[in-house]
Amino acid sequence: MKRWWAAIANSWNGIVACARSEAAFREEIVALVLAIPAAMVLAADPWKRALLLAPFVLLLVIELLNTAIEKLCDRITGEFDPAIGRVKDMGSAAIGVTLLATAAVWVFAVVDYVRM
């Protein structure tokens, strides 16, 4: 049980550190907070609401991983390195793809809601 509490504390510290250093992460948290009541309106079933919110949670997870990769790369070298630049670009691409997928899910949900 002690390990669980330590893991929870470490996770919380990681979330706080990311929120303090990354504007994108803070914006994504705001988007999730706004999406919660919107999901309540758009979907009647709890599982549909969960499916609407899941892409935002995935987005936060990927943002945390991308931030960790970027911080590690910056720690390795402060100088420009093309290989590290590509790694950072790939992390950014992961965020971009997740944002597009999230937008697609919500567009489908809104269109379905409007058709009702």
N, C-alpha and C positions, 0 to 999 in steps of 0.2 A: 504494500500500500504506500510505503514511503517513496518508492520509485515512481509511482503514479503521480503523487503530488509534485515531485521534482520535475517530472515530464510536463505536467500542466503549467508549472511556474516557468519552465524554459520556453514552452510554447507561447505563453502570454508575453514573456519578455521579447520574443521574436516579433510578435504582432505589434507590440508597442514600439519597438525599434523601427520597424518598417513604416508604421504610421507616422512616426516623427520625422523620418528622413525622405519619404516618398510621397509627393503630392498626388501621384496617380493612385496610390493605394488608398489615400484618404478619400479621393473622389469616388473610387469604386465602393468603398464602405457606404458613402452617402447614397450612391446609386442602389445598393442593396437595401438600405433602409427605406428608400422611396419605393422600391419594387415590392416590398412586403405588403403595404396596403393596396397597391395596384394589382398584385396577384390575388388578393381577397376579392377584388371587384371582377377581375377577368375570369376567374375560375371558381366554380362552385364546389368541386370535389377537392378534398385535402391533397390527394396524390397529384392532381393537376397543378395545384399551388406549389407543391414541392418541386415539380418538374420545371415550373417557371423560375423558381428561385435557385435551383441547382446550378445553372450556368453562371450566376453571379458568385456563388461559393467557389466554383471551379476557377473563375477569373481571379478571385482573391488568392487561391492556392498558387496559381501560376505566377501571379504578381510577387508573392512571397519568394518563390523559387527563383524567379528572374532577378529580384533584388539581391538575393543571396549570391547568385552567380556574379552579378555586377560588382558587388562589394568584394568578393573574393578576387576577381580579376584586378580590381583597383589596388588591392593589397599586394598582389604579386608584383605589379609594376605600374608606376605612374606614367611611364612613357608610352607612346603610341606603339602598338604591336598589331599588325594586320590580323594575325590569328586570333588574338583576344578580341579584336574588333568584330570579327565574324561570329565568335561565340556570343558576344553581347547582342549582335544583330539577330541571332537565332532566338535568343531569349525574348527579344522585342517582337519577333515574328510570332512566337507562341502567344504572347499577349494579344497581338493583332488578330490572329485566327480565332482566339477565344472571344474577343469582342465581337467579331463578325458573327460567330455562332450564336452568341447571346442575343444580338440584335435580330437575327433570323428567327429564333424561337419566339421572341416578343412580337415581332411583326406578324407571325402566324397566329399567335394568341389574340392579338388585337383584331386582326381580320376576322377570325372565327367569332369573336365577341360581337363585332359590328354586324355580322351576317345574321345573328340570332334575332 
